[in-house]
Amino acid sequence: MTHQGAIVPGSLGRRVAKLREELRWTQKKLADQAKISVTFLSELENDRRMPGAEIVLRLAEVLGVSVDYLLTGRLDVRPPAQPLVIPAELQQAAEERHWTVAETVDLLKADQIVIARRGREGLVSGKRSKNEWIDMHDRWFGRETRK
């Protein structure tokens, strides 16, 4: 199959034909799966016809690729998900103050955004203490009422 991250040159028709061939399907099998005629599929693969949105969507579903890939040749490239690591000091503050998981994650993400912005300006935040996390929570999300 095609490699993730690559841009496959050519037309929509060439990409459909290549994917069909990689699956070792006949035109009839793909046409049946996508609920189109073999004649239409042949003309599409030879760049003599352009399908509408509904047919592109069905082809993408049947071929197991994105609509974006069929239309542009770009594969969906996402960096691998990184595990969320809650610093020990933040975890201690969250447990002590009974913050929800959502509050804790929002606070961490907000801090990461600030660090990213300051990093571009040359000011980078260091490790925070439990009390600094509590103060930040109070400033950004309001005074803590649950103790």
Order of alpha helices (4+ residues) and beta strands (2+ residues): alpha-alpha-alpha-alpha-alpha-alpha-alpha-alpha
